[in-house]
Amino acid sequence: MPTAGFIGPILSIWIGFGAGVVCYLAVVWKAKFGYHDALDWI
């Protein structure tokens, strides 16, 4: 859902930061648990 026009620039930075943290943790946990998907290079 687009939020342009409904939130300010500071909140949008926090949303982007939170999304980045979630993606980073997903990659780290995927490697930690040994999960392998078809798009991995390793």
mmCIF entry with sequence, helices, sheets and N, C-alpha, C, O atoms, coordinates in Angstrom:
data_MODEL
# 
_entry.id   MODEL 
# 
_entity.id                         1 
_entity.type                       polymer 
_entity.pdbx_number_of_molecules   1 
# 
_entity_poly.entity_id                      1 
_entity_poly.type                           'polypeptide(L)' 
_entity_poly.nstd_linkage                   no 
_entity_poly.nstd_monomer                   no 
_entity_poly.pdbx_seq_one_letter_code       MPTAGFIGPILSIWIGFGAGVVCYLAVVWKAKFGYHDALDWI 
_entity_poly.pdbx_seq_one_letter_code_can   MPTAGFIGPILSIWIGFGAGVVCYLAVVWKAKFGYHDALDWI 
_entity_poly.pdbx_strand_id                 A 
# 
loop_
_entity_poly_seq.entity_id 
_entity_poly_seq.num 
_entity_poly_seq.mon_id 
_entity_poly_seq.hetero 
1 1  MET n 
1 2  PRO n 
1 3  THR n 
1 4  ALA n 
1 5  GLY n 
1 6  PHE n 
1 7  ILE n 
1 8  GLY n 
1 9  PRO n 
1 10 ILE n 
1 11 LEU n 
1 12 SER n 
1 13 ILE n 
1 14 TRP n 
1 15 ILE n 
1 16 GLY n 
1 17 PHE n 
1 18 GLY n 
1 19 ALA n 
1 20 GLY n 
1 21 VAL n 
1 22 VAL n 
1 23 CYS n 
1 24 TYR n 
1 25 LEU n 
1 26 ALA n 
1 27 VAL n 
1 28 VAL n 
1 29 TRP n 
1 30 LYS n 
1 31 ALA n 
1 32 LYS n 
1 33 PHE n 
1 34 GLY n 
1 35 TYR n 
1 36 HIS n 
1 37 ASP n 
1 38 ALA n 
1 39 LEU n 
1 40 ASP n 
1 41 TRP n 
1 42 ILE n 
# 
_struct_asym.id          A 
_struct_asym.entity_id   1 
# 
_struct_conf.conf_type_id            HELX_P 
_struct_conf.id                      HELX_P1 
_struct_conf.pdbx_PDB_helix_id       AA1 
_struct_conf.beg_label_comp_id       PRO 
_struct_conf.beg_label_asym_id       A 
_struct_conf.beg_label_seq_id        9 
_struct_conf.pdbx_beg_PDB_ins_code   ? 
_struct_conf.end_label_comp_id       LYS 
_struct_conf.end_label_asym_id       A 
_struct_conf.end_label_seq_id        32 
_struct_conf.pdbx_end_PDB_ins_code   ? 
_struct_conf.beg_auth_comp_id        PRO 
_struct_conf.beg_auth_asym_id        A 
_struct_conf.beg_auth_seq_id         9 
_struct_conf.end_auth_comp_id        LYS 
_struct_conf.end_auth_asym_id        A 
_struct_conf.end_auth_seq_id         32 
_struct_conf.pdbx_PDB_helix_class    1 
_struct_conf.details                 ? 
_struct_conf.pdbx_PDB_helix_length   24 
# 
_struct_conf_type.id          HELX_P 
_struct_conf_type.criteria    ? 
_struct_conf_type.reference   ? 
# 
loop_
_atom_site.group_PDB 
_atom_site.id 
_atom_site.type_symbol 
_atom_site.label_atom_id 
_atom_site.label_alt_id 
_atom_site.label_comp_id 
_atom_site.label_asym_id 
_atom_site.label_entity_id 
_atom_site.label_seq_id 
_atom_site.pdbx_PDB_ins_code 
_atom_site.Cartn_x 
_atom_site.Cartn_y 
_atom_site.Cartn_z 
_atom_site.occupancy 
_atom_site.B_iso_or_equiv 
_atom_site.pdbx_formal_charge 
_atom_site.auth_seq_id 
_atom_site.auth_comp_id 
_atom_site.auth_asym_id 
_atom_site.auth_atom_id 
_atom_site.pdbx_PDB_model_num 
ATOM 1   N N  . MET A 1 1  ? 0.843  -1.173  0.000  1.00 0.00 ? 1  MET A N  1 
ATOM 2   C CA . MET A 1 1  ? 0.000  0.000   0.000  1.00 0.00 ? 1  MET A CA 1 
ATOM 3   C C  . MET A 1 1  ? 0.893  1.242   0.000  1.00 0.00 ? 1  MET A C  1 
ATOM 4   O O  . MET A 1 1  ? 1.718  1.400   0.900  1.00 0.00 ? 1  MET A O  1 
ATOM 5   N N  . PRO A 1 2  ? 0.748  2.103   -0.967 1.00 0.00 ? 2  PRO A N  1 
ATOM 6   C CA . PRO A 1 2  ? 1.572  3.304   -1.019 1.00 0.00 ? 2  PRO A CA 1 
ATOM 7   C C  . PRO A 1 2  ? 1.246  4.251   0.138  1.00 0.00 ? 2  PRO A C  1 
ATOM 8   O O  . PRO A 1 2  ? 0.084  4.426   0.505  1.00 0.00 ? 2  PRO A O  1 
ATOM 9   N N  . THR A 1 3  ? 2.264  4.840   0.689  1.00 0.00 ? 3  THR A N  1 
ATOM 10  C CA . THR A 1 3  ? 2.056  5.761   1.805  1.00 0.00 ? 3  THR A CA 1 
ATOM 11  C C  . THR A 1 3  ? 2.428  7.194   1.452  1.00 0.00 ? 3  THR A C  1 
ATOM 12  O O  . THR A 1 3  ? 2.415  8.064   2.323  1.00 0.00 ? 3  THR A O  1 
ATOM 13  N N  . ALA A 1 4  ? 2.756  7.454   0.197  1.00 0.00 ? 4  ALA A N  1 
ATOM 14  C CA . ALA A 1 4  ? 3.131  8.806   -0.195 1.00 0.00 ? 4  ALA A CA 1 
ATOM 15  C C  . ALA A 1 4  ? 1.961  9.752   0.070  1.00 0.00 ? 4  ALA A C  1 
ATOM 16  O O  . ALA A 1 4  ? 0.831  9.487   -0.339 1.00 0.00 ? 4  ALA A O  1 
ATOM 17  N N  . GLY A 1 5  ? 2.238  10.830  0.743  1.00 0.00 ? 5  GLY A N  1 
ATOM 18  C CA . GLY A 1 5  ? 1.214  11.797  1.061  1.00 0.00 ? 5  GLY A CA 1 
ATOM 19  C C  . GLY A 1 5  ? 0.555  11.562  2.406  1.00 0.00 ? 5  GLY A C  1 
ATOM 20  O O  . GLY A 1 5  ? -0.182 12.426  2.881  1.00 0.00 ? 5  GLY A O  1 
ATOM 21  N N  . PHE A 1 6  ? 0.793  10.428  3.031  1.00 0.00 ? 6  PHE A N  1 
ATOM 22  C CA . PHE A 1 6  ? 0.162  10.118  4.306  1.00 0.00 ? 6  PHE A CA 1 
ATOM 23  C C  . PHE A 1 6  ? 1.145  10.108  5.465  1.00 0.00 ? 6  PHE A C  1 
ATOM 24  O O  . PHE A 1 6  ? 0.738  10.234  6.620  1.00 0.00 ? 6  PHE A O  1 
ATOM 25  N N  . ILE A 1 7  ? 2.429  9.961   5.176  1.00 0.00 ? 7  ILE A N  1 
ATOM 26  C CA . ILE A 1 7  ? 3.439  9.962   6.239  1.00 0.00 ? 7  ILE A CA 1 
ATOM 27  C C  . ILE A 1 7  ? 4.515  10.979  5.892  1.00 0.00 ? 7  ILE A C  1 
ATOM 28  O O  . ILE A 1 7  ? 4.660  11.381  4.737  1.00 0.00 ? 7  ILE A O  1 
ATOM 29  N N  . GLY A 1 8  ? 5.249  11.381  6.886  1.00 0.00 ? 8  GLY A N  1 
ATOM 30  C CA . GLY A 1 8  ? 6.312  12.354  6.683  1.00 0.00 ? 8  GLY A CA 1 
ATOM 31  C C  . GLY A 1 8  ? 7.623  11.698  6.307  1.00 0.00 ? 8  GLY A C  1 
ATOM 32  O O  . GLY A 1 8  ? 7.728  10.471  6.293  1.00 0.00 ? 8  GLY A O  1 
ATOM 33  N N  . PRO A 1 9  ? 8.627  12.510  6.000  1.00 0.00 ? 9  PRO A N  1 
ATOM 34  C CA . PRO A 1 9  ? 9.919  11.968  5.580  1.00 0.00 ? 9  PRO A CA 1 
ATOM 35  C C  . PRO A 1 9  ? 10.648 11.196  6.679  1.00 0.00 ? 9  PRO A C  1 
ATOM 36  O O  . PRO A 1 9  ? 11.344 10.226  6.381  1.00 0.00 ? 9  PRO A O  1 
ATOM 37  N N  . ILE A 1 10 ? 10.506 11.599  7.928  1.00 0.00 ? 10 ILE A N  1 
ATOM 38  C CA . ILE A 1 10 ? 11.194 10.899  9.017  1.00 0.00 ? 10 ILE A CA 1 
ATOM 39  C C  . ILE A 1 10 ? 10.617 9.498   9.192  1.00 0.00 ? 10 ILE A C  1 
ATOM 40  O O  . ILE A 1 10 ? 11.366 8.534   9.355  1.00 0.00 ? 10 ILE A O  1 
ATOM 41  N N  . LEU A 1 11 ? 9.290  9.381   9.159  1.00 0.00 ? 11 LEU A N  1 
ATOM 42  C CA . LEU A 1 11 ? 8.670  8.071   9.293  1.00 0.00 ? 11 LEU A CA 1 
ATOM 43  C C  . LEU A 1 11 ? 9.018  7.175   8.101  1.00 0.00 ? 11 LEU A C  1 
ATOM 44  O O  . LEU A 1 11 ? 9.186  5.966   8.264  1.00 0.00 ? 11 LEU A O  1 
ATOM 45  N N  . SER A 1 12 ? 9.124  7.747   6.931  1.00 0.00 ? 12 SER A N  1 
ATOM 46  C CA . SER A 1 12 ? 9.495  6.936   5.768  1.00 0.00 ? 12 SER A CA 1 
ATOM 47  C C  . SER A 1 12 ? 10.917 6.405   5.891  1.00 0.00 ? 12 SER A C  1 
ATOM 48  O O  . SER A 1 12 ? 11.205 5.302   5.425  1.00 0.00 ? 12 SER A O  1 
ATOM 49  N N  . ILE A 1 13 ? 11.799 7.165   6.504  1.00 0.00 ? 13 ILE A N  1 
ATOM 50  C CA . ILE A 1 13 ? 13.162 6.685   6.749  1.00 0.00 ? 13 ILE A CA 1 
ATOM 51  C C  . ILE A 1 13 ? 13.131 5.513   7.720  1.00 0.00 ? 13 ILE A C  1 
ATOM 52  O O  . ILE A 1 13 ? 13.847 4.532   7.522  1.00 0.00 ? 13 ILE A O  1 
ATOM 53  N N  . TRP A 1 14 ? 12.310 5.598   8.770  1.00 0.00 ? 14 TRP A N  1 
ATOM 54  C CA . TRP A 1 14 ? 12.198 4.500   9.738  1.00 0.00 ? 14 TRP A CA 1 
ATOM 55  C C  . TRP A 1 14 ? 11.594 3.254   9.104  1.00 0.00 ? 14 TRP A C  1 
ATOM 56  O O  . TRP A 1 14 ? 12.017 2.138   9.407  1.00 0.00 ? 14 TRP A O  1 
ATOM 57  N N  . ILE A 1 15 ? 10.624 3.430   8.238  1.00 0.00 ? 15 ILE A N  1 
ATOM 58  C CA . ILE A 1 15 ? 10.039 2.280   7.542  1.00 0.00 ? 15 ILE A CA 1 
ATOM 59  C C  . ILE A 1 15 ? 11.093 1.608   6.661  1.00 0.00 ? 15 ILE A C  1 
ATOM 60  O O  . ILE A 1 15 ? 11.191 0.381   6.649  1.00 0.00 ? 15 ILE A O  1 
ATOM 61  N N  . GLY A 1 16 ? 11.877 2.388   5.929  1.00 0.00 ? 16 GLY A N  1 
ATOM 62  C CA . GLY A 1 16 ? 12.946 1.843   5.102  1.00 0.00 ? 16 GLY A CA 1 
ATOM 63  C C  . GLY A 1 16 ? 14.013 1.144   5.927  1.00 0.00 ? 16 GLY A C  1 
ATOM 64  O O  . GLY A 1 16 ? 14.508 0.086   5.537  1.00 0.00 ? 16 GLY A O  1 
ATOM 65  N N  . PHE A 1 17 ? 14.368 1.724   7.056  1.00 0.00 ? 17 PHE A N  1 
ATOM 66  C CA . PHE A 1 17 ? 15.350 1.106   7.944  1.00 0.00 ? 17 PHE A CA 1 
ATOM 67  C C  . PHE A 1 17 ? 14.831 -0.230  8.468  1.00 0.00 ? 17 PHE A C  1 
ATOM 68  O O  . PHE A 1 17 ? 15.564 -1.219  8.487  1.00 0.00 ? 17 PHE A O  1 
ATOM 69  N N  . GLY A 1 18 ? 13.579 -0.259  8.887  1.00 0.00 ? 18 GLY A N  1 
ATOM 70  C CA . GLY A 1 18 ? 12.980 -1.494  9.387  1.00 0.00 ? 18 GLY A CA 1 
ATOM 71  C C  . GLY A 1 18 ? 12.929 -2.577  8.322  1.00 0.00 ? 18 GLY A C  1 
ATOM 72  O O  . GLY A 1 18 ? 13.198 -3.744  8.606  1.00 0.00 ? 18 GLY A O  1 
ATOM 73  N N  . ALA A 1 19 ? 12.587 -2.199  7.108  1.00 0.00 ? 19 ALA A N  1 
ATOM 74  C CA . ALA A 1 19 ? 12.552 -3.172  6.017  1.00 0.00 ? 19 ALA A CA 1 
ATOM 75  C C  . ALA A 1 19 ? 13.947 -3.718  5.735  1.00 0.00 ? 19 ALA A C  1 
ATOM 76  O O  . ALA A 1 19 ? 14.103 -4.905  5.450  1.00 0.00 ? 19 ALA A O  1 
ATOM 77  N N  . GLY A 1 20 ? 14.950 -2.867  5.810  1.00 0.00 ? 20 GLY A N  1 
ATOM 78  C CA . GLY A 1 20 ? 16.325 -3.308  5.601  1.00 0.00 ? 20 GLY A CA 1 
ATOM 79  C C  . GLY A 1 20 ? 16.785 -4.285  6.665  1.00 0.00 ? 20 GLY A C  1 
ATOM 80  O O  . GLY A 1 20 ? 17.461 -5.268  6.362  1.00 0.00 ? 20 GLY A O  1 
ATOM 81  N N  . VAL A 1 21 ? 16.418 -4.015  7.918  1.00 0.00 ? 21 VAL A N  1 
ATOM 82  C CA . VAL A 1 21 ? 16.788 -4.911  9.014  1.00 0.00 ? 21 VAL A CA 1 
ATOM 83  C C  . VAL A 1 21 ? 16.119 -6.273  8.838  1.00 0.00 ? 21 VAL A C  1 
ATOM 84  O O  . VAL A 1 21 ? 16.756 -7.308  9.036  1.00 0.00 ? 21 VAL A O  1 
ATOM 85  N N  . VAL A 1 22 ? 14.850 -6.276  8.470  1.00 0.00 ? 22 VAL A N  1 
ATOM 86  C CA . VAL A 1 22 ? 14.131 -7.535  8.268  1.00 0.00 ? 22 VAL A CA 1 
ATOM 87  C C  . VAL A 1 22 ? 14.781 -8.348  7.147  1.00 0.00 ? 22 VAL A C  1 
ATOM 88  O O  . VAL A 1 22 ? 14.966 -9.556  7.294  1.00 0.00 ? 22 VAL A O  1 
ATOM 89  N N  . CYS A 1 23 ? 15.129 -7.707  6.037  1.00 0.00 ? 23 CYS A N  1 
ATOM 90  C CA . CYS A 1 23 ? 15.769 -8.414  4.927  1.00 0.00 ? 23 CYS A CA 1 
ATOM 91  C C  . CYS A 1 23 ? 17.138 -8.950  5.324  1.00 0.00 ? 23 CYS A C  1 
ATOM 92  O O  . CYS A 1 23 ? 17.485 -10.080 4.979  1.00 0.00 ? 23 CYS A O  1 
ATOM 93  N N  . TYR A 1 24 ? 17.916 -8.152  6.044  1.00 0.00 ? 24 TYR A N  1 
ATOM 94  C CA . TYR A 1 24 ? 19.232 -8.594  6.490  1.00 0.00 ? 24 TYR A CA 1 
ATOM 95  C C  . TYR A 1 24 ? 19.117 -9.816  7.397  1.00 0.00 ? 24 TYR A C  1 
ATOM 96  O O  . TYR A 1 24 ? 19.849 -10.790 7.224  1.00 0.00 ? 24 TYR A O  1 
ATOM 97  N N  . LEU A 1 25 ? 18.204 -9.767  8.358  1.00 0.00 ? 25 LEU A N  1 
ATOM 98  C CA . LEU A 1 25 ? 18.039 -10.894 9.267  1.00 0.00 ? 25 LEU A CA 1 
ATOM 99  C C  . LEU A 1 25 ? 17.569 -12.147 8.533  1.00 0.00 ? 25 LEU A C  1 
ATOM 100 O O  . LEU A 1 25 ? 17.964 -13.258 8.886  1.00 0.00 ? 25 LEU A O  1 
ATOM 101 N N  . ALA A 1 26 ? 16.739 -11.976 7.530  1.00 0.00 ? 26 ALA A N  1 
ATOM 102 C CA . ALA A 1 26 ? 16.282 -13.132 6.758  1.00 0.00 ? 26 ALA A CA 1 
ATOM 103 C C  . ALA A 1 26 ? 17.449 -13.803 6.046  1.00 0.00 ? 26 ALA A C  1 
ATOM 104 O O  . ALA A 1 26 ? 17.522 -15.031 6.003  1.00 0.00 ? 26 ALA A O  1 
ATOM 105 N N  . VAL A 1 27 ? 18.355 -13.020 5.492  1.00 0.00 ? 27 VAL A N  1 
ATOM 106 C CA . VAL A 1 27 ? 19.516 -13.582 4.799  1.00 0.00 ? 27 VAL A CA 1 
ATOM 107 C C  . VAL A 1 27 ? 20.448 -14.277 5.794  1.00 0.00 ? 27 VAL A C  1 
ATOM 108 O O  . VAL A 1 27 ? 20.951 -15.365 5.515  1.00 0.00 ? 27 VAL A O  1 
ATOM 109 N N  . VAL A 1 28 ? 20.677 -13.658 6.941  1.00 0.00 ? 28 VAL A N  1 
ATOM 110 C CA . VAL A 1 28 ? 21.559 -14.245 7.948  1.00 0.00 ? 28 VAL A CA 1 
ATOM 111 C C  . VAL A 1 28 ? 20.976 -15.547 8.483  1.00 0.00 ? 28 VAL A C  1 
ATOM 112 O O  . VAL A 1 28 ? 21.690 -16.543 8.599  1.00 0.00 ? 28 VAL A O  1 
ATOM 113 N N  . TRP A 1 29 ? 19.688 -15.551 8.810  1.00 0.00 ? 29 TRP A N  1 
ATOM 114 C CA . TRP A 1 29 ? 19.056 -16.761 9.342  1.00 0.00 ? 29 TRP A CA 1 
ATOM 115 C C  . TRP A 1 29 ? 18.999 -17.867 8.303  1.00 0.00 ? 29 TRP A C  1 
ATOM 116 O O  . TRP A 1 29 ? 19.110 -19.045 8.643  1.00 0.00 ? 29 TRP A O  1 
ATOM 117 N N  . LYS A 1 30 ? 18.826 -17.496 7.031  1.00 0.00 ? 30 LYS A N  1 
ATOM 118 C CA . LYS A 1 30 ? 18.801 -18.499 5.968  1.00 0.00 ? 30 LYS A CA 1 
ATOM 119 C C  . LYS A 1 30 ? 20.145 -19.228 5.907  1.00 0.00 ? 30 LYS A C  1 
ATOM 120 O O  . LYS A 1 30 ? 20.186 -20.450 5.761  1.00 0.00 ? 30 LYS A O  1 
ATOM 121 N N  . ALA A 1 31 ? 21.229 -18.484 6.019  1.00 0.00 ? 31 ALA A N  1 
ATOM 122 C CA . ALA A 1 31 ? 22.553 -19.103 5.995  1.00 0.00 ? 31 ALA A CA 1 
ATOM 123 C C  . ALA A 1 31 ? 22.807 -19.913 7.273  1.00 0.00 ? 31 ALA A C  1 
ATOM 124 O O  . ALA A 1 31 ? 23.409 -20.985 7.223  1.00 0.00 ? 31 ALA A O  1 
ATOM 125 N N  . LYS A 1 32 ? 22.350 -19.399 8.404  1.00 0.00 ? 32 LYS A N  1 
ATOM 126 C CA . LYS A 1 32 ? 22.573 -20.080 9.678  1.00 0.00 ? 32 LYS A CA 1 
ATOM 127 C C  . LYS A 1 32 ? 21.871 -21.434 9.723  1.00 0.00 ? 32 LYS A C  1 
ATOM 128 O O  . LYS A 1 32 ? 22.431 -22.398 10.245 1.00 0.00 ? 32 LYS A O  1 
ATOM 129 N N  . PHE A 1 33 ? 20.672 -21.521 9.194  1.00 0.00 ? 33 PHE A N  1 
ATOM 130 C CA . PHE A 1 33 ? 19.914 -22.760 9.219  1.00 0.00 ? 33 PHE A CA 1 
ATOM 131 C C  . PHE A 1 33 ? 20.211 -23.670 8.035  1.00 0.00 ? 33 PHE A C  1 
ATOM 132 O O  . PHE A 1 33 ? 19.670 -24.772 7.950  1.00 0.00 ? 33 PHE A O  1 
ATOM 133 N N  . GLY A 1 34 ? 21.070 -23.218 7.118  1.00 0.00 ? 34 GLY A N  1 
ATOM 134 C CA . GLY A 1 34 ? 21.475 -24.049 6.001  1.00 0.00 ? 34 GLY A CA 1 
ATOM 135 C C  . GLY A 1 34 ? 20.430 -24.187 4.909  1.00 0.00 ? 34 GLY A C  1 
ATOM 136 O O  . GLY A 1 34 ? 20.501 -25.101 4.087  1.00 0.00 ? 34 GLY A O  1 
ATOM 137 N N  . TYR A 1 35 ? 19.467 -23.290 4.897  1.00 0.00 ? 35 TYR A N  1 
ATOM 138 C CA . TYR A 1 35 ? 18.434 -23.337 3.869  1.00 0.00 ? 35 TYR A CA 1 
ATOM 139 C C  . TYR A 1 35 ? 19.040 -22.931 2.527  1.00 0.00 ? 35 TYR A C  1 
ATOM 140 O O  . TYR A 1 35 ? 19.782 -21.953 2.446  1.00 0.00 ? 35 TYR A O  1 
ATOM 141 N N  . HIS A 1 36 ? 18.724 -23.675 1.492  1.00 0.00 ? 36 HIS A N  1 
ATOM 142 C CA . HIS A 1 36 ? 19.255 -23.396 0.170  1.00 0.00 ? 36 HIS A CA 1 
ATOM 143 C C  . HIS A 1 36 ? 18.090 -23.314 -0.813 1.00 0.00 ? 36 HIS A C  1 
ATOM 144 O O  . HIS A 1 36 ? 17.250 -24.212 -0.872 1.00 0.00 ? 36 HIS A O  1 
ATOM 145 N N  . ASP A 1 37 ? 18.049 -22.241 -1.575 1.00 0.00 ? 37 ASP A N  1 
ATOM 146 C CA . ASP A 1 37 ? 17.001 -22.141 -2.583 1.00 0.00 ? 37 ASP A CA 1 
ATOM 147 C C  . ASP A 1 37 ? 17.631 -22.089 -3.975 1.00 0.00 ? 37 ASP A C  1 
ATOM 148 O O  . ASP A 1 37 ? 18.852 -21.993 -4.100 1.00 0.00 ? 37 ASP A O  1 
ATOM 149 N N  . ALA A 1 38 ? 16.834 -22.149 -4.981 1.00 0.00 ? 38 ALA A N  1 
ATOM 150 C CA . ALA A 1 38 ? 17.317 -22.263 -6.356 1.00 0.00 ? 38 ALA A CA 1 
ATOM 151 C C  . ALA A 1 38 ? 18.072 -21.024 -6.826 1.00 0.00 ? 38 ALA A C  1 
ATOM 152 O O  . ALA A 1 38 ? 18.825 -21.106 -7.796 1.00 0.00 ? 38 ALA A O  1 
ATOM 153 N N  . LEU A 1 39 ? 17.897 -19.900 -6.181 1.00 0.00 ? 39 LEU A N  1 
ATOM 154 C CA . LEU A 1 39 ? 18.533 -18.670 -6.631 1.00 0.00 ? 39 LEU A CA 1 
ATOM 155 C C  . LEU A 1 39 ? 19.869 -18.376 -5.926 1.00 0.00 ? 39 LEU A C  1 
ATOM 156 O O  . LEU A 1 39 ? 20.511 -17.365 -6.208 1.00 0.00 ? 39 LEU A O  1 
ATOM 157 N N  . ASP A 1 40 ? 20.275 -19.251 -5.022 1.00 0.00 ? 40 ASP A N  1 
ATOM 158 C CA . ASP A 1 40 ? 21.553 -19.059 -4.334 1.00 0.00 ? 40 ASP A CA 1 
ATOM 159 C C  . ASP A 1 40 ? 22.738 -19.347 -5.269 1.00 0.00 ? 40 ASP A C  1 
ATOM 160 O O  . ASP A 1 40 ? 22.667 -20.208 -6.146 1.00 0.00 ? 40 ASP A O  1 
ATOM 161 N N  . TRP A 1 41 ? 23.810 -18.611 -5.056 1.00 0.00 ? 41 TRP A N  1 
ATOM 162 C CA . TRP A 1 41 ? 25.051 -18.859 -5.784 1.00 0.00 ? 41 TRP A CA 1 
ATOM 163 C C  . TRP A 1 41 ? 25.974 -19.750 -4.991 1.00 0.00 ? 41 TRP A C  1 
ATOM 164 O O  . TRP A 1 41 ? 26.922 -20.313 -5.539 1.00 0.00 ? 41 TRP A O  1 
ATOM 165 N N  . ILE A 1 42 ? 25.706 -19.885 -3.701 1.00 0.00 ? 42 ILE A N  1 
ATOM 166 C CA . ILE A 1 42 ? 26.592 -20.650 -2.826 1.00 0.00 ? 42 ILE A CA 1 
ATOM 167 C C  . ILE A 1 42 ? 26.117 -22.089 -2.731 1.00 0.00 ? 42 ILE A C  1 
ATOM 168 O O  . ILE A 1 42 ? 26.734 -22.898 -2.037 1.00 0.00 ? 42 ILE A O  1 
# 
